[in-house]
């Protein structure tokens, strides 16, 4: 059996990763502000077309938030990798999960968009 060789990130890369993790707080504040702005925008009386897509917009924001949170988790996981095999495993698992997640998100947004379009057609 081959011994695992320790893997040390270069100091610059580790510092950058730590800065990305710290950026998560700022990102959370930004997303909170965007969510409030979208809520305010959605509550303003609008035409039939825009009204039909409020739920699609909310879901898209939710997906964006979830995807960003997974990216921050990836950065944390990579920063704690013990060797190159850990890095490859973490990155591979993240990529597989995100591919499945993106496919699911596209299907959900397509379903919601279709429903919104059918609602518009019924009102027309």
Protein Blocks (a to p, Z undefined) as FASTA:
>chain_A
ZZdddddddfklmmmmmmmmmmmmmmmmmmmmmmmmmmmmmmpccdfklmmmmmmmmmmm
mmmmmmmmmmmmmmmmmmmpcbfklmmmmmmmmmmmmmmmmmmmmmmmmmmmmmmmmmmm
mmZZ
